[in-house]
Amino acid sequence: MYNLWINGTLYSSVGQIQLPRANSAGTGQSGTANFYDTSDSTADPSTILSGYMCRGDDGDWLTGSIPTKSATDVTIAGPSVTTPSGYYS
């Protein structure tokens, strides 16, 4: 949460800001732009599935690095079973 000063007024514990979007050059992009406080994010690439993204505590995009695995990735050799690290569905 942030404390913000806007036009001399203090807004405490702000977790989200919504601003109206302009319809720029006839693109039809109107509506609202949303900005969120991500300072308490605990995600890092090693905790996100590969192919997925989220915002980190600094607001930058994080891309997941956990590979998705299946039964064909498991190797059985006699009494030994090898399971590569990753997410098994």
PyMOL commands that place a pseudoatom at each C-alpha (Angstrom):
pseudoatom trace, name=CA, resn=MET, resi=1, chain=A, elem=C, hetatm=0, pos=[0.000, 0.000, 0.000]
pseudoatom trace, name=CA, resn=TYR, resi=2, chain=A, elem=C, hetatm=0, pos=[1.163, 3.488, -0.785]
pseudoatom trace, name=CA, resn=ASN, resi=3, chain=A, elem=C, hetatm=0, pos=[0.487, 6.917, 0.661]
pseudoatom trace, name=CA, resn=LEU, resi=4, chain=A, elem=C, hetatm=0, pos=[-0.071, 9.394, -2.172]
pseudoatom trace, name=CA, resn=TRP, resi=5, chain=A, elem=C, hetatm=0, pos=[-0.202, 13.157, -2.328]
pseudoatom trace, name=CA, resn=ILE, resi=6, chain=A, elem=C, hetatm=0, pos=[-2.461, 14.436, -5.111]
pseudoatom trace, name=CA, resn=ASN, resi=7, chain=A, elem=C, hetatm=0, pos=[-3.138, 18.167, -5.409]
pseudoatom trace, name=CA, resn=GLY, resi=8, chain=A, elem=C, hetatm=0, pos=[-2.176, 18.700, -1.771]
pseudoatom trace, name=CA, resn=THR, resi=9, chain=A, elem=C, hetatm=0, pos=[-4.413, 15.922, -0.432]
pseudoatom trace, name=CA, resn=LEU, resi=10, chain=A, elem=C, hetatm=0, pos=[-2.974, 12.823, 1.275]
pseudoatom trace, name=CA, resn=TYR, resi=11, chain=A, elem=C, hetatm=0, pos=[-4.508, 9.471, 0.341]
pseudoatom trace, name=CA, resn=SER, resi=12, chain=A, elem=C, hetatm=0, pos=[-3.373, 6.727, 2.729]
pseudoatom trace, name=CA, resn=SER, resi=13, chain=A, elem=C, hetatm=0, pos=[-2.938, 3.009, 2.085]
pseudoatom trace, name=CA, resn=VAL, resi=14, chain=A, elem=C, hetatm=0, pos=[-3.686, 3.110, -1.639]
pseudoatom trace, name=CA, resn=GLY, resi=15, chain=A, elem=C, hetatm=0, pos=[-3.454, -0.332, -3.234]
pseudoatom trace, name=CA, resn=GLN, resi=16, chain=A, elem=C, hetatm=0, pos=[-4.885, 0.482, -6.663]
pseudoatom trace, name=CA, resn=ILE, resi=17, chain=A, elem=C, hetatm=0, pos=[-5.210, 3.520, -8.895]
pseudoatom trace, name=CA, resn=GLN, resi=18, chain=A, elem=C, hetatm=0, pos=[-7.669, 3.740, -11.804]
pseudoatom trace, name=CA, resn=LEU, resi=19, chain=A, elem=C, hetatm=0, pos=[-7.226, 6.412, -14.448]
pseudoatom trace, name=CA, resn=PRO, resi=20, chain=A, elem=C, hetatm=0, pos=[-9.495, 7.094, -17.426]
pseudoatom trace, name=CA, resn=ARG, resi=21, chain=A, elem=C, hetatm=0, pos=[-7.933, 6.140, -20.752]
pseudoatom trace, name=CA, resn=ALA, resi=22, chain=A, elem=C, hetatm=0, pos=[-8.112, 8.514, -23.673]
pseudoatom trace, name=CA, resn=ASN, resi=23, chain=A, elem=C, hetatm=0, pos=[-9.485, 7.394, -27.024]
pseudoatom trace, name=CA, resn=SER, resi=24, chain=A, elem=C, hetatm=0, pos=[-6.238, 8.013, -28.895]
pseudoatom trace, name=CA, resn=ALA, resi=25, chain=A, elem=C, hetatm=0, pos=[-6.433, 8.639, -32.655]
pseudoatom trace, name=CA, resn=GLY, resi=26, chain=A, elem=C, hetatm=0, pos=[-9.603, 6.639, -33.153]
pseudoatom trace, name=CA, resn=THR, resi=27, chain=A, elem=C, hetatm=0, pos=[-8.133, 3.387, -31.785]
pseudoatom trace, name=CA, resn=GLY, resi=28, chain=A, elem=C, hetatm=0, pos=[-11.234, 2.775, -29.702]
pseudoatom trace, name=CA, resn=GLN, resi=29, chain=A, elem=C, hetatm=0, pos=[-9.090, 2.309, -26.618]
pseudoatom trace, name=CA, resn=SER, resi=30, chain=A, elem=C, hetatm=0, pos=[-11.131, 3.867, -23.888]
pseudoatom trace, name=CA, resn=GLY, resi=31, chain=A, elem=C, hetatm=0, pos=[-12.116, 2.711, -20.438]
pseudoatom trace, name=CA, resn=THR, resi=32, chain=A, elem=C, hetatm=0, pos=[-9.850, 2.527, -17.428]
pseudoatom trace, name=CA, resn=ALA, resi=33, chain=A, elem=C, hetatm=0, pos=[-6.130, 1.909, -16.888]
pseudoatom trace, name=CA, resn=ASN, resi=34, chain=A, elem=C, hetatm=0, pos=[-5.497, 0.088, -13.592]
pseudoatom trace, name=CA, resn=PHE, resi=35, chain=A, elem=C, hetatm=0, pos=[-2.314, 0.310, -11.526]
pseudoatom trace, name=CA, resn=TYR, resi=36, chain=A, elem=C, hetatm=0, pos=[-1.798, -2.004, -8.554]
pseudoatom trace, name=CA, resn=ASP, resi=37, chain=A, elem=C, hetatm=0, pos=[0.594, -2.022, -5.616]
pseudoatom trace, name=CA, resn=THR, resi=38, chain=A, elem=C, hetatm=0, pos=[2.758, -5.127, -6.090]
pseudoatom trace, name=CA, resn=SER, resi=39, chain=A, elem=C, hetatm=0, pos=[5.304, -4.339, -3.377]
pseudoatom trace, name=CA, resn=ASP, resi=40, chain=A, elem=C, hetatm=0, pos=[4.309, -7.410, -1.314]
pseudoatom trace, name=CA, resn=SER, resi=41, chain=A, elem=C, hetatm=0, pos=[4.628, -9.876, -4.203]
pseudoatom trace, name=CA, resn=THR, resi=42, chain=A, elem=C, hetatm=0, pos=[6.507, -13.062, -3.287]
pseudoatom trace, name=CA, resn=ALA, resi=43, chain=A, elem=C, hetatm=0, pos=[6.593, -14.581, -6.773]
pseudoatom trace, name=CA, resn=ASP, resi=44, chain=A, elem=C, hetatm=0, pos=[9.805, -15.202, -8.666]
pseudoatom trace, name=CA, resn=PRO, resi=45, chain=A, elem=C, hetatm=0, pos=[10.391, -17.120, -11.901]
pseudoatom trace, name=CA, resn=SER, resi=46, chain=A, elem=C, hetatm=0, pos=[11.158, -20.342, -9.999]
pseudoatom trace, name=CA, resn=THR, resi=47, chain=A, elem=C, hetatm=0, pos=[7.645, -20.330, -8.474]
pseudoatom trace, name=CA, resn=ILE, resi=48, chain=A, elem=C, hetatm=0, pos=[5.698, -19.711, -11.712]
pseudoatom trace, name=CA, resn=LEU, resi=49, chain=A, elem=C, hetatm=0, pos=[4.908, -22.268, -14.434]
pseudoatom trace, name=CA, resn=SER, resi=50, chain=A, elem=C, hetatm=0, pos=[6.743, -21.813, -17.728]
pseudoatom trace, name=CA, resn=GLY, resi=51, chain=A, elem=C, hetatm=0, pos=[4.615, -19.827, -20.167]
pseudoatom trace, name=CA, resn=TYR, resi=52, chain=A, elem=C, hetatm=0, pos=[2.908, -17.793, -17.418]
pseudoatom trace, name=CA, resn=MET, resi=53, chain=A, elem=C, hetatm=0, pos=[3.757, -14.284, -16.234]
pseudoatom trace, name=CA, resn=CYS, resi=54, chain=A, elem=C, hetatm=0, pos=[3.062, -12.063, -13.249]
pseudoatom trace, name=CA, resn=ARG, resi=55, chain=A, elem=C, hetatm=0, pos=[4.241, -8.748, -11.853]
pseudoatom trace, name=CA, resn=GLY, resi=56, chain=A, elem=C, hetatm=0, pos=[7.055, -8.750, -9.321]
pseudoatom trace, name=CA, resn=ASP, resi=57, chain=A, elem=C, hetatm=0, pos=[7.387, -6.507, -6.295]
pseudoatom trace, name=CA, resn=ASP, resi=58, chain=A, elem=C, hetatm=0, pos=[9.014, -3.816, -8.454]
pseudoatom trace, name=CA, resn=GLY, resi=59, chain=A, elem=C, hetatm=0, pos=[6.216, -3.967, -11.058]
pseudoatom trace, name=CA, resn=ASP, resi=60, chain=A, elem=C, hetatm=0, pos=[8.377, -5.658, -13.709]
pseudoatom trace, name=CA, resn=TRP, resi=61, chain=A, elem=C, hetatm=0, pos=[7.061, -8.721, -15.527]
pseudoatom trace, name=CA, resn=LEU, resi=62, chain=A, elem=C, hetatm=0, pos=[8.343, -12.100, -14.344]
pseudoatom trace, name=CA, resn=THR, resi=63, chain=A, elem=C, hetatm=0, pos=[8.207, -15.090, -16.697]
pseudoatom trace, name=CA, resn=GLY, resi=64, chain=A, elem=C, hetatm=0, pos=[7.847, -18.508, -15.139]
pseudoatom trace, name=CA, resn=SER, resi=65, chain=A, elem=C, hetatm=0, pos=[10.570, -21.110, -15.413]
pseudoatom trace, name=CA, resn=ILE, resi=66, chain=A, elem=C, hetatm=0, pos=[8.952, -24.252, -13.942]
pseudoatom trace, name=CA, resn=PRO, resi=67, chain=A, elem=C, hetatm=0, pos=[8.680, -26.782, -16.786]
pseudoatom trace, name=CA, resn=THR, resi=68, chain=A, elem=C, hetatm=0, pos=[5.499, -28.812, -17.210]
pseudoatom trace, name=CA, resn=LYS, resi=69, chain=A, elem=C, hetatm=0, pos=[6.277, -32.528, -17.230]
pseudoatom trace, name=CA, resn=SER, resi=70, chain=A, elem=C, hetatm=0, pos=[4.307, -35.685, -17.935]
pseudoatom trace, name=CA, resn=ALA, resi=71, chain=A, elem=C, hetatm=0, pos=[4.660, -39.402, -17.306]
pseudoatom trace, name=CA, resn=THR, resi=72, chain=A, elem=C, hetatm=0, pos=[6.861, -39.723, -20.419]
pseudoatom trace, name=CA, resn=ASP, resi=73, chain=A, elem=C, hetatm=0, pos=[9.540, -37.651, -18.653]
pseudoatom trace, name=CA, resn=VAL, resi=74, chain=A, elem=C, hetatm=0, pos=[9.903, -40.264, -15.904]
pseudoatom trace, name=CA, resn=THR, resi=75, chain=A, elem=C, hetatm=0, pos=[12.690, -42.803, -16.379]
pseudoatom trace, name=CA, resn=ILE, resi=76, chain=A, elem=C, hetatm=0, pos=[12.486, -46.233, -14.767]
pseudoatom trace, name=CA, resn=ALA, resi=77, chain=A, elem=C, hetatm=0, pos=[15.671, -48.314, -14.799]
pseudoatom trace, name=CA, resn=GLY, resi=78, chain=A, elem=C, hetatm=0, pos=[15.348, -51.383, -12.600]
pseudoatom trace, name=CA, resn=PRO, resi=79, chain=A, elem=C, hetatm=0, pos=[14.732, -50.277, -9.021]
pseudoatom trace, name=CA, resn=SER, resi=80, chain=A, elem=C, hetatm=0, pos=[15.589, -46.625, -9.785]
pseudoatom trace, name=CA, resn=VAL, resi=81, chain=A, elem=C, hetatm=0, pos=[13.046, -44.009, -10.822]
pseudoatom trace, name=CA, resn=THR, resi=82, chain=A, elem=C, hetatm=0, pos=[14.229, -40.648, -12.140]
pseudoatom trace, name=CA, resn=THR, resi=83, chain=A, elem=C, hetatm=0, pos=[11.769, -37.749, -12.084]
pseudoatom trace, name=CA, resn=PRO, resi=84, chain=A, elem=C, hetatm=0, pos=[13.116, -34.454, -13.466]
pseudoatom trace, name=CA, resn=SER, resi=85, chain=A, elem=C, hetatm=0, pos=[12.072, -31.389, -11.502]
pseudoatom trace, name=CA, resn=GLY, resi=86, chain=A, elem=C, hetatm=0, pos=[8.964, -29.604, -12.733]
pseudoatom trace, name=CA, resn=TYR, resi=87, chain=A, elem=C, hetatm=0, pos=[5.197, -29.609, -12.455]
pseudoatom trace, name=CA, resn=TYR, resi=88, chain=A, elem=C, hetatm=0, pos=[3.461, -32.914, -13.246]
pseudoatom trace, name=CA, resn=SER, resi=89, chain=A, elem=C, hetatm=0, pos=[-0.161, -32.726, -14.342]
for i in range(1, 89): cmd.bond("trace and resi %d" % i, "trace and resi %d" % (i + 1))
show_as sticks, trace
zoom trace
